[in-house]
Each structure stands twice: as structure tokens, then as C-alpha cells.
Amino acid sequence: MELDPEDAKIITLARSARARTGAAEGAAVRDTDGRTYAACTVALPSLSLSALQAAVAAAVASGALALEAAAIVTEAADATDPGIAAVHDLTPSAPVLLAAPDGTLIS
């Protein structure tokens, strides 16, 4: 499957966020203005966020009102990320791409 260059970009950003921190997952979202936001899993004693929840939070905190697409990079075989609901809170039709750590699209 050939990825749109903008979708490939958010997968690359998600991979970078994951690799930079050694987190379990990385995620990135693209808003309707084309701005991108990347994040990794947050696991603190007082705060736990999935990578996708953190990326959506960063987008919303920066004023994003809607999302075009999202990507999660993980070793998991399927997407059960609670951040998917957050993506769809903003834009029910936004696709959420799931990729392996090497960037291979899973779904």
C-alpha cells in the first residue's frame, strides 16, 4: 500500500518520538491546517497518557479544532489505544494509522 507523503510524515514523526525517549509507543497527529504534533507514552506516578492521547492534547493545547489524520507506532498487533477516541472526539472521520517500529503500516 502506497502511503500519502503527509501520512508517511506523521508515521516518521511518531517513530522519532518513540525512538528519542525509548517509550513503548510514539504517535503523531496532523491538524486541518497541516500542523503536526508528536508525542510518546507518558508513564509517571501521577500521570499516564498513551502516546496518541499526548499528541492530541498537544494539538488541542495549540488551538487545533480538527484533525486530518493520526498515526501510532507500536509493537502491538492492534490498536486499542484510548487516544483513538480522542482523535474521533475532534474529527470522527479522521483515519488512525497503525505502524510497526520500522514504519511498516499494519493498518
All heavy atoms as an XYZ file, in Angstrom:
729
protein
N       0.838     -1.179      0.000
C       0.000      0.000      0.000
C       0.885      1.246      0.000
O       1.753      1.405      0.839
C      -0.894     -0.022      1.241
C      -1.733      1.205      1.398
S      -2.720      1.067      2.901
C      -3.610      2.564      2.778
N       0.643      2.117     -0.951
C       1.406      3.364     -1.065
C       0.789      4.414     -0.157
O      -0.387      4.718     -0.240
C       1.389      3.847     -2.515
C       2.252      5.047     -2.771
C       3.738      4.777     -2.653
O       4.139      3.623     -2.854
O       4.475      5.717     -2.338
N       1.616      4.960      0.722
C       1.142      5.977      1.658
C       1.234      7.366      1.047
O       2.183      7.672      0.328
C       2.015      5.983      2.907
C       1.644      5.074      4.044
C       2.642      5.238      5.174
C       0.252      5.318      4.542
N       0.275      8.180      1.373
C       0.333      9.599      1.049
C       1.570     10.171      1.745
O       1.869      9.792      2.884
C      -0.945     10.249      1.581
C      -0.943     11.744      1.428
O      -0.434     12.422      2.358
O      -1.456     12.227      0.417
N       2.329     11.063      1.116
C       3.530     11.630      1.752
C       3.256     12.291      3.107
O       4.081     12.216      4.013
C       4.036     12.656      0.732
C       3.489     12.203     -0.575
C       2.174     11.549     -0.265
N       2.108     12.923      3.253
C       1.774     13.553      4.537
C       1.507     12.511      5.616
O       1.831     12.723      6.784
C       0.586     14.501      4.380
C       0.904     15.727      3.544
C       2.022     16.582      4.143
O       1.989     16.850      5.353
O       2.925     16.973      3.388
N       0.926     11.373      5.242
C       0.718     10.288      6.200
C       2.051      9.628      6.559
O       2.294      9.290      7.717
C      -0.257      9.253      5.658
C      -1.681      9.783      5.579
O      -1.977     10.818      6.218
O      -2.506      9.158      4.882
N       2.923      9.481      5.581
C       4.261      8.932      5.854
C       5.006      9.850      6.820
O       5.742      9.370      7.696
C       5.033      8.766      4.550
N       4.802     11.153      6.692
C       5.463     12.110      7.572
C       5.035     11.914      9.018
O       5.879     11.919      9.922
C       5.144     13.538      7.124
C       5.714     14.616      8.021
C       5.316     16.000      7.529
C       5.749     17.078      8.486
N       5.320     18.406      8.024
N       3.730     11.731      9.280
C       3.322     11.575     10.681
C       3.774     10.232     11.247
O       4.052     10.136     12.437
C       1.813     11.852     10.925
C       0.919     10.919     10.147
C       1.491     13.311     10.686
C      -0.569     11.034     10.515
N       3.911      9.223     10.401
C       4.480      7.956     10.884
C       5.944      8.170     11.256
O       6.406      7.706     12.298
C       4.312      6.832      9.841
C       2.829      6.431      9.756
C       5.175      5.621     10.204
C       2.517      5.436      8.663
N       6.682      8.896     10.436
C       8.088      9.196     10.742
C       8.207      9.994     12.035
O       9.070      9.712     12.872
C       8.741      9.969      9.581
O       8.696      9.143      8.412
C      10.173     10.353      9.891
N       7.339     10.972     12.226
C       7.362     11.756     13.466
C       7.053     10.884     14.675
O       7.682     11.019     15.730
C       6.375     12.915     13.381
C       6.740     14.030     12.413
C       5.557     14.983     12.241
C       7.974     14.772     12.891
N       6.100      9.988     14.546
C       5.752      9.077     15.641
C       6.915      8.135     15.955
O       7.221      7.875     17.123
C       4.498      8.282     15.284
N       7.560      7.634     14.915
C       8.734      6.763     15.125
C       9.835      7.518     15.848
O      10.475      6.985     16.759
C       9.274      6.259     13.779
C       8.386      5.247     13.103
C       8.975      4.780     11.783
N      10.198      4.023     12.048
C      11.222      3.951     11.220
N      11.210      4.589     10.066
N      12.282      3.227     11.536
N      10.052      8.765     15.460
C      11.101      9.581     16.083
C      10.808      9.850     17.552
O      11.706      9.772     18.395
C      11.256     10.903     15.341
O      11.697     10.686     14.027
N       9.556     10.169     17.868
C       9.184     10.424     19.268
C       9.416      9.175     20.112
O       9.939      9.253     21.225
C       7.725     10.860     19.353
N       9.054      8.030     19.583
C       9.235      6.759     20.293
C      10.716      6.463     20.485
O      11.158      6.114     21.584
C       8.563      5.633     19.505
C       8.670      4.282     20.159
C       7.952      3.228     19.289
N       8.012      1.939     19.917
C       8.997      1.069     19.729
N      10.002      1.350     18.920
N       8.985     -0.097     20.339
N      11.494      6.617     19.439
C      12.923      6.299     19.498
C      13.686      7.260     20.409
O      14.581      6.848     21.147
C      13.520      6.331     18.090
N      13.318      8.520     20.367
C      14.005      9.538     21.152
C      13.918      9.260     22.646
O      14.854      9.515     23.392
C      13.410     10.912     20.816
C      14.056     12.089     21.486
C      13.527     13.443     20.980
N      12.083     13.547     20.907
C      11.365     13.538     19.781
N      11.967     13.420     18.611
N      10.063     13.652     19.808
N      12.796      8.718     23.080
C      12.577      8.509     24.512
C      12.658      7.060     24.946
O      12.675      6.775     26.132
C      11.192      9.048     24.916
O      10.194      8.307     24.207
C      11.074     10.531     24.618
N      12.666      6.143     23.996
C      12.643      4.724     24.332
C      11.286      4.290     24.870
O      11.166      3.271     25.548
N      10.242      5.068     24.568
C       8.892      4.783     25.056
C       8.288      3.579     24.335
O       8.742      3.174     23.264
C       7.999      6.007     24.854
N       7.242      3.055     24.932
C       6.547      1.918     24.334
C       5.891      2.288     23.005
O       5.852      1.475     22.083
C       5.494      1.390     25.304
N       5.386      3.507     22.924
C       4.706      3.943     21.710
C       5.043      5.386     21.380
O       5.384      6.177     22.261
C       3.182      3.841     21.875
C       2.684      2.431     22.032
C       1.169      2.348     22.152
O       0.537      3.356     22.536
O       0.645      1.264     21.868
N       4.926      5.700     20.119
C       5.019      7.070     19.646
C       3.782      7.347     18.820
O       3.186      6.425     18.255
N       3.386      8.594     18.752
C       2.210      8.958     17.958
C       2.395     10.359     17.404
O       3.189     11.152     17.910
C       0.944      8.893     18.806
N       1.651     10.639     16.356
C       1.642     11.981     15.776
C       0.277     12.218     15.160
O      -0.396     11.275     14.717
C       2.737     12.135     14.730
N      -0.122     13.473     15.160
C      -1.376     13.868     14.519
C      -1.099     15.059     13.606
O      -0.139     15.792     13.801
C      -2.471     14.228     15.558
C      -2.815     13.027     16.428
C      -2.070     15.410     16.430
N      -1.976     15.222     12.615
C      -1.899     16.372     11.709
C      -3.246     17.071     11.773
O      -4.297     16.444     11.605
C      -1.616     15.903     10.281
C      -1.496     17.027      9.266
C      -1.150     16.529      7.870
N      -2.169     15.647      7.302
C      -2.034     14.342      7.128
N      -0.911     13.719      7.457
N      -3.007     13.619      6.597
N      -3.211     18.376     12.038
C      -4.478     19.110     12.115
C      -4.886     19.594     10.725
O      -4.169     19.379      9.737
C      -4.416     20.241     13.154
C      -3.535     21.417     12.760
O      -3.141     21.551     11.580
O      -3.232     22.231     13.656
N      -6.026     20.219     10.656
C      -6.561     20.634      9.355
C      -5.826     21.822      8.753
O      -6.072     22.174      7.601
C      -8.070     20.941      9.464
O      -8.276     21.888     10.516
C      -8.867     19.675      9.748
N      -4.912     22.432      9.509
C      -4.050     23.480      8.970
C      -2.713     22.913      8.502
O      -1.836     23.660      8.078
C      -3.796     24.565     10.020
C      -5.032     25.387     10.322
O      -5.869     25.558      9.404
O      -5.175     25.851     11.469
N      -2.524     21.590      8.636
C      -1.289     20.944      8.222
C      -0.212     20.895      9.281
O       0.877     20.396      9.040
N      -0.500     21.436     10.476
C       0.485     21.389     11.563
C       0.508     19.985     12.152
O      -0.515     19.304     12.198
C       0.130     22.409     12.655
C       0.192     23.848     12.171
C      -0.271     24.800     13.227
N      -1.690     24.519     13.529
C      -2.428     25.269     14.325
N      -1.916     26.311     14.951
N      -3.697     24.963     14.530
N       1.690     19.572     12.594
C       1.834     18.235     13.162
C       2.287     18.318     14.613
O       2.989     19.255     15.010
C       2.838     17.396     12.359
O       4.086     18.100     12.283
C       2.325     17.112     10.958
N       1.891     17.315     15.365
C       2.221     17.224     16.787
C       2.608     15.781     17.068
O       1.875     14.862     16.696
C       1.011     17.608     17.647
C       0.424     18.937     17.253
C      -0.535     19.021     16.245
C       0.865     20.112     17.849
C      -1.056     20.246     15.858
C       0.347     21.347     17.465
C      -0.608     21.399     16.467
O      -1.109     22.613     16.077
N       3.746     15.591     17.711
C       4.216     14.244     18.026
C       4.411     14.103     19.527
O       4.713     15.079     20.225
C       5.531     13.971     17.299
N       4.243     12.887     20.011
C       4.396     12.622     21.440
C       4.707     11.146     21.639
O       4.581     10.337     20.724
C       3.138     13.012     22.191
N       5.092     10.833     22.870
C       5.339      9.439     23.237
C       4.493      9.094     24.457
O       3.842      9.962     25.051
C       6.818      9.219     23.530
S       7.390     10.136     24.970
N       4.495      7.845     24.823
C       3.800      7.378     26.013
C       4.322      8.142     27.229
O       5.524      8.338     27.374
C       4.053      5.872     26.213
O       3.727      5.192     25.012
C       3.247      5.322     27.363
N       3.403      8.568     28.089
C       3.762      9.239     29.342
C       3.371      8.300     30.478
O       2.203      7.926     30.599
C       3.021     10.590     29.498
C       3.338     11.224     30.849
C       3.375     11.521     28.356
N       4.361      7.899     31.264
C       4.099      6.978     32.377
C       4.788      7.504     33.628
O       5.921      7.142     33.936
C       4.598      5.580     32.031
N       4.096      8.415     34.319
C       4.584      8.987     35.564
C       3.712      8.476     36.704
O       2.575      8.053     36.474
C       4.502     10.518     35.507
C       5.289     11.212     34.396
C       4.948     12.696     34.376
C       6.761     10.996     34.592
N       4.210      8.546     37.919
C       3.367      8.100     39.030
C       2.020      8.837     39.101
O       1.007      8.248     39.467
C       4.221      8.393     40.266
C       5.622      8.339     39.768
C       5.560      8.888     38.361
N       2.002     10.100     38.719
C       0.766     10.879     38.833
C       0.077     11.163     37.496
O      -0.961     11.814     37.475
C       1.051     12.203     39.533
O       1.964     12.968     38.755
N       0.643     10.686     36.387
C       0.060     10.967     35.078
C       0.403      9.857     34.099
O       1.585      9.548     33.903
C       0.588     12.306     34.530
C       0.115     12.721     33.136
C      -1.389     12.991     33.136
C       0.882     13.937     32.655
N      -0.622      9.292     33.491
C      -0.422      8.277     32.456
C      -1.233      8.665     31.226
O      -2.433      8.887     31.321
C      -0.874      6.899     32.946
O      -0.074      6.466     34.005
N      -0.536      8.765     30.105
C      -1.189      9.060     28.826
C      -0.615      8.146     27.770
O       0.596      7.891     27.747
C      -0.928     10.507     28.393
C      -1.504     11.642     29.223
C      -0.963     12.976     28.723
C      -3.015     11.624     29.159
N      -1.473      7.690     26.887
C      -0.944      6.989     25.723
C      -0.266      8.030     24.837
O      -0.513      9.239     24.962
C      -2.070      6.290     24.958
O      -2.866      7.228     24.258
N       0.564      7.571     23.940
C       1.242      8.492     23.025
C       0.229      9.288     22.205
O       0.384     10.494     22.006
C       2.187      7.717     22.113
N      -0.829      8.612     21.763
C      -1.829      9.304     20.953
C      -2.614     10.315     21.785
O      -2.903     11.415     21.312
C      -2.764      8.299     20.278
C      -3.729      8.858     19.239
C      -3.008      9.686     18.175
C      -4.519      7.735     18.596
N      -2.942      9.983     23.028
C      -3.598     10.957     23.893
C      -2.718     12.195     24.065
O      -3.202     13.325     24.016
C      -3.899     10.354     25.262
C      -5.044      9.364     25.279
C      -5.186      8.708     26.641
O      -4.203      8.318     27.266
N      -6.426      8.576     27.095
N      -1.418     11.983     24.266
C      -0.499     13.108     24.456
C      -0.399     13.960     23.187
O      -0.356     15.190     23.259
C       0.877     12.599     24.874
N      -0.378     13.328     22.017
C      -0.302     14.071     20.758
C      -1.577     14.882     20.529
O      -1.526     16.043     20.117
C      -0.044     13.129     19.588
N      -2.732     14.284     20.829
C      -3.996     15.007     20.681
C      -4.038     16.173     21.669
O      -4.447     17.288     21.317
C      -5.209     14.066     20.871
C      -6.509     14.856     20.956
C      -5.282     13.053     19.733
N      -3.594     15.942     22.894
C      -3.573     17.016     23.893
C      -2.690     18.173     23.429
O      -3.060     19.343     23.583
C      -3.089     16.479     25.238
N      -1.536     17.865     22.851
C      -0.646     18.915     22.349
C      -1.319     19.697     21.222
O      -1.218     20.922     21.160
C       0.669     18.308     21.864
N      -2.016     18.994     20.347
C      -2.702     19.660     19.242
C      -3.803     20.587     19.764
O      -3.899     21.748     19.351
C      -3.287     18.626     18.284
N      -4.604     20.081     20.680
C      -5.697     20.881     21.234
C      -5.141     22.085     21.998
O      -5.649     23.204     21.874
C      -6.613     20.016     22.122
C      -7.605     20.869     22.904
C      -7.344     18.984     21.273
N      -4.069     21.860     22.760
C      -3.456     22.958     23.523
C      -2.880     24.030     22.607
O      -2.726     25.183     23.015
C      -2.365     22.412     24.444
N      -2.591     23.661     21.361
C      -2.074     24.625     20.393
C      -3.168     25.250     19.542
O      -2.885     26.013     18.622
C      -1.044     23.939     19.485
O       0.075     23.556     20.237
N      -4.408     24.894     19.829
C      -5.527     25.512     19.134
C      -6.150     24.714     18.011
O      -7.033     25.226     17.318
N      -5.721     23.475     17.809
C      -6.315     22.657     16.745
C      -7.775     22.376     17.063
O      -8.112     21.997     18.185
C      -5.553     21.349     16.588
N      -8.624     22.549     16.072
C     -10.053     22.295     16.227
C     -10.487     20.996     15.573
O     -11.555     20.468     15.878
C     -10.861     23.451     15.640
C     -10.604     24.822     16.274
C     -11.380     25.894     15.534
C     -10.946     24.801     17.750
N      -9.646     20.483     14.655
C      -9.960     19.249     13.945
C      -8.658     18.604     13.488
O      -7.629     19.273     13.379
C     -10.860     19.529     12.744
N      -8.726     17.308     13.223
C      -7.550     16.557     12.776
C      -7.809     15.931     11.418
O      -8.921     15.496     11.130
C      -7.204     15.454     13.790
C      -6.872     15.926     15.199
C      -6.677     14.732     16.125
C      -5.646     16.814     15.197
N      -6.754     15.892     10.603
C      -6.846     15.211      9.309
C      -6.500     13.742      9.441
O      -7.085     12.903      8.770
C      -5.891     15.846      8.303
C      -6.348     17.174      7.776
C      -5.422     17.709      6.695
O      -4.337     17.131      6.460
O      -5.789     18.727      6.086
N      -5.499     13.434     10.285
C      -5.050     12.049     10.420
C      -4.203     11.904     11.675
O      -3.711     12.893     12.229
C      -4.223     11.631      9.201
N      -4.035     10.658     12.086
C      -3.209     10.327     13.244
C      -2.442      9.056     12.937
O      -2.850      8.257     12.094
C      -4.087     10.131     14.475
N      -1.333      8.871     13.641
C      -0.539      7.654     13.484
C      -0.020      7.213     14.845
O       0.340      8.040     15.678
C       0.635      7.894     12.538
N       0.000      5.904     15.041
C       0.564      5.291     16.242
C       1.653      4.329     15.791
O       1.432      3.528     14.882
C      -0.483      4.484     17.026
C      -1.719      5.305     17.344
C       0.126      3.897     18.298
C      -2.901      4.475     17.839
N       2.814      4.397     16.431
C       3.882      3.433     16.173
C       4.050      2.610     17.435
O       4.285      3.140     18.522
C       5.204      4.139     15.793
C       6.343      3.143     15.718
C       5.047      4.864     14.465
N       3.891      1.313     17.283
C       3.890      0.412     18.427
C       4.296     -0.993     18.014
O       4.252     -1.329     16.832
C       2.487      0.374     19.069
O       2.493     -0.484     20.205
C       1.437     -0.096     18.082
N       4.654     -1.795     18.976
C       4.918     -3.205     18.723
C       3.641     -4.032     18.843
O       3.630     -5.214     18.506
C       5.992     -3.717     19.678
C       7.348     -3.125     19.385
C       8.457     -3.688     20.254
O       8.264     -4.741     20.876
O       9.524     -3.061     20.300
N       2.562     -3.434     19.332
C       1.287     -4.137     19.470
C       0.743     -4.515     18.095
O       0.969     -3.817     17.110
C       0.286     -3.264     20.210
N       0.009     -5.590     18.061
C      -0.539     -6.075     16.794
C      -1.821     -5.368     16.389
O      -2.227     -5.439     15.239
C      -0.792     -7.577     16.892
N      -2.464     -4.687     17.352
C      -3.689     -3.978     17.011
C      -3.779     -2.682     17.812
O      -3.060     -2.490     18.783
C      -4.929     -4.836     17.237
C      -5.082     -5.270     18.691
O      -4.273     -4.859     19.546
O      -6.008     -6.032     18.978
N      -4.649     -1.819     17.375
C      -4.781     -0.513     18.016
C      -5.925     -0.543     19.019
O      -7.087     -0.567     18.641
C      -5.011      0.562     16.969
N      -5.585     -0.566     20.289
C      -6.590     -0.461     21.347
C      -6.337      0.805     22.149
O      -6.787      0.937     23.276
C      -6.534     -1.690     22.276
O      -5.212     -1.804     22.812
C      -6.886     -2.966     21.530
N      -5.623      1.731     21.572
C      -5.211      2.968     22.229
C      -6.420      3.825     22.585
O      -7.252      4.110     21.725
C      -4.286      3.731     21.282
C      -3.574      4.878     21.940
O      -4.246      5.728     22.540
O      -2.342      4.922     21.848
N      -6.525      4.281     23.843
C      -7.634      5.165     24.208
C      -7.569      6.516     23.501
O      -8.563      7.232     23.442
C      -7.492      5.321     25.726
C      -6.070      4.979     26.013
C      -5.655      3.986     24.962
N      -6.422      6.852     22.932
C      -6.293      8.093     22.180
C      -7.102      8.098     20.899
O      -7.401      9.165     20.359
N      -7.477      6.922     20.409
C      -8.298      6.863     19.193
C      -9.622      7.584     19.442
O     -10.103      8.330     18.594
C      -8.507      5.410     18.733
C      -7.167      4.812     18.290
C      -9.536      5.332     17.611
C      -7.192      3.324     18.020
N     -10.181      7.400     20.627
C     -11.422      8.094     20.968
C     -11.202      9.605     20.986
O     -12.063     10.371     20.546
C     -11.961      7.610     22.312
N     -10.047     10.043     21.466
C      -9.743     11.473     21.495
C      -9.633     12.040     20.084
O     -10.118     13.143     19.811
C      -8.459     11.730     22.282
N      -8.998     11.296     19.184
C      -8.923     11.717     17.779
C     -10.333     11.886     17.238
O     -10.676     12.905     16.626
C      -8.133     10.694     16.925
C      -8.306     10.978     15.432
C      -6.669     10.698     17.303
N     -11.180     10.896     17.492
C     -12.539     10.919     16.951
C     -13.452     11.908     17.677
O     -14.486     12.301     17.120
C     -13.113      9.508     16.916
C     -12.402      8.653     15.917
N     -12.292      7.292     16.030
C     -11.727      8.973     14.784
C     -11.594      6.818     15.003
N     -11.245      7.826     14.238
N     -13.079     12.340     18.880
C     -13.812     13.434     19.523
C     -13.686     14.711     18.692
O     -14.647     15.468     18.571
C     -13.261     13.717     20.926
C     -13.692     12.710     21.964
O     -14.624     11.919     21.708
O     -13.068     12.699     23.048
N     -12.504     14.922     18.134
C     -12.270     16.106     17.308
C     -12.806     15.920     15.893
O     -13.423     16.828     15.329
C     -10.778     16.439     17.239
C     -10.152     16.995     18.500
C      -8.657     17.167     18.323
C     -10.792     18.315     18.875
N     -12.526     14.767     15.314
C     -12.912     14.512     13.923
C     -13.258     13.040     13.763
O     -12.365     12.196     13.616
C     -11.764     14.877     12.951
O     -11.303     16.196     13.251
C     -12.233     14.809     11.509
N     -14.551     12.709     13.805
C     -14.957     11.304     13.736
C     -14.438     10.548     12.513
O     -14.214      9.337     12.588
C     -16.488     11.381     13.717
C     -16.802     12.665     14.405
C     -15.690     13.606     14.013
N     -14.205     11.239     11.418
C     -13.769     10.564     10.188
C     -12.249     10.495     10.024
O     -11.762      9.936      9.036
C     -14.366     11.276      8.976
O     -13.887     12.612      8.923
N     -11.488     11.032     10.965
C     -10.027     11.042     10.819
C      -9.467      9.628     10.879
O      -9.756      8.890     11.827
C      -9.385     11.908     11.895
N      -8.664      9.239      9.894
C      -8.059      7.912      9.945
C      -6.954      7.848     11.001
O      -6.261      8.838     11.249
C      -7.477      7.728      8.541
C      -7.229      9.116      8.059
C      -8.293      9.976      8.691
N      -6.819      6.689     11.629
C      -5.742      6.443     12.584
C      -4.901      5.306     12.019
O      -5.371      4.173     11.915
C      -6.285      6.089     13.985
C      -5.132      5.811     14.941
C      -7.166      7.202     14.519
N      -3.689      5.637     11.619
C      -2.773      4.661     11.027
C      -2.003      3.956     12.133
O      -1.570      4.590     13.088
C      -1.797      5.361     10.084
C      -2.434      6.230      8.999
C      -1.370      7.060      8.310
C      -3.186      5.370      8.017
N      -1.826      2.666     11.999
C      -1.049      1.877     12.946
C       0.174      1.354     12.215
O       0.056      0.748     11.148
C      -1.889      0.717     13.486
C      -1.226     -0.200     14.497
C      -0.907      0.562     15.781
C      -2.129     -1.393     14.797
N       1.355      1.611     12.786
C       2.596      1.189     12.137
C       3.502      0.479     13.139
O       3.470      0.760     14.341
C       3.323      2.392     11.547
N       4.305     -0.409     12.620
C       5.316     -1.116     13.411
C       6.492     -0.167     13.649
O       6.619      0.855     12.973
C       5.781     -2.354     12.658
N       7.373     -0.500     14.592
C       8.513      0.363     14.869
C       9.397      0.673     13.657
O      10.036      1.717     13.611
C       9.283     -0.422     15.934
C       8.219     -1.178     16.654
C       7.260     -1.588     15.572
N       9.410     -0.207     12.663
C      10.210      0.060     11.468
C       9.471      0.938     10.454
O       9.983      1.234      9.377
C      10.661     -1.247     10.807
C       9.519     -2.056     10.209
O       8.345     -1.645     10.328
O       9.803     -3.132      9.642
N       8.252      1.350     10.802
C       7.463      2.211      9.923
C       6.528      1.471      8.997
O       5.745      2.089      8.281
N       6.574      0.136      9.010
C       5.680     -0.649      8.173
C       4.238     -0.479      8.628
O       3.942     -0.641      9.816
C       6.048     -2.153      8.247
O       7.421     -2.304      7.876
C       5.161     -2.984      7.333
N       3.371     -0.159      7.705
C       1.966      0.050      8.022
C       1.313     -1.277      8.381
O       1.402     -2.255      7.636
C       1.258      0.698      6.840
C      -0.129      1.254      7.072
C      -0.095      2.368      8.132
C      -0.710      1.774      5.771
N       0.663     -1.319      9.559
C      -0.058     -2.509      9.995
C      -1.524     -2.381      9.594
O      -2.135     -3.326      9.117
C       0.073     -2.698     11.524
C       1.534     -2.920     11.900
C      -0.810     -3.851     11.998
C       1.808     -2.880     13.394
N      -2.082     -1.210      9.829
C      -3.465     -0.962      9.413
C      -3.729      0.535      9.330
O      -3.004      1.328      9.805
C      -4.459     -1.597     10.370
O      -4.396     -1.018     11.646
